Amino acid sequence: MDDDNGKLRSIIRIEEHGGLYEGRIEKFLPGEGEDADPVCITCPDQRKGKKIIGMQIVSGLKRNGLKYEGGEILDPDNGKLYRVKMSLAADGRSLAVRGFLGFSLFGRSQTWLREE
């Protein structure tokens, strides 16, 4: 979701691999005047200059009940890496995502919705 206007920006597929959860951008929904198939020019490491569609942006999460902790999330808009924790709603329809630096107090939250 776009933090400024609340519009849907992308579809993320979250999957479990070897006990860890990761998320990749499956579909990008460009705003007016945006490239429909952008590359991440500000991303760190091997992701710099790579296409955003298909890019892994969530990694290393471990599940504990309805909570997922211990991972990282990349914001491809600014290329910054954040620690992340997520909580799945009991109905399984929404996921509270909190990206932060250091302590969870210093960060931002979004609610991701499950695609029907």
N, C-alpha and C positions, 0 to 999 in steps of 0.2 A: 504494500500500500504506500502511496505517496504521502509523506509526512505533512506536506503543505496543503494538499487538497483532498486527501482521503481516497483518491481514485486508485483502482487496481493497476499495478505496474507490471507484475509478472506472476507466473504460476511456478511454484517451487515443488518439486517432488522430493519427499523425505523418505529415505529407505534405511533399513538396518543391514549392516555388513559386518559380520564377525563380532557382534555385540555392541557395535558403535553405530550411531545414527549420523547420516550425512544428508545434505540437501543440495540439489542442483536446480538451476534455472531451466525450466522446461519450455517456457514460452515467455516472450517479452511483449508487453503491450505498450507501444510507443505513444507518447503524447503528440499533440499537434507540432509538426516541424521536426520531430525526432527521427533519427535513423531507426529503421525497423530491424536491423541486424547489427547492433553496435558492438564495438570492441572496448575493452576496459583499458583506457590509457593511463589511469592512475593506480591500477592494481599492483600489489607487490609481487615478488617472486616470479614463478613461471607463468602466472596468469596475465602479466602485463602484455598488452597488445593482442590478447586472445578474445575470441567472440564471447559475449556474455551468455548467449543461449548455449546451454550445455555446461556452463561453468559451475563448479562446486563452490558454493558460498557458505555452507554450514558443514562443520566437520567435528568429529571427536566427542559427540554427545553420548552420555551413558544414561540409560533409563532407570528410574527409581519410582515405580508406581506410575502416576500420571505426570511426573516431572522428569525433565531431561536436563542434565547439567554437565559441566566440565569441558565444553567444546568452544569452538570459535565460530564467528560469523564475519563474513566480508561484506562491506557495503561497497558495491561496485560503482556507485555514484561518486564516491570520494577516495576509494582505494584503501580505506582504513580497516584494520582487523580489530575485532572486539571479542571479549569473552562473552559467552551467551548462556542463558538458561531459558528453558521453555516449560510451560505447563499446559497440558491438554485439559480442556473442559470435560466434565464427567459425561456429557452427551457426545463427545468426540467430534463436535462440529467446529470448535474454535481452538486456537493455539495462541497462548499469550507468550510473546517473544520479547526477551529483555537483553539488549546488547549493552555492554558496559566496559569501562576501563577500570581496573583495580577492584573497587567495591561496586556492588550492584546499585548502590545509591547514585553513582555517577554514570548515567547512561540514558537510554531512551527505550521506550516500549512500543510495541505494535501488537495488534491482534490480527492473526492470519486466519482466514476462513477456509474450510475444506471445500473443494470444488465438488459440485454434485454431478 
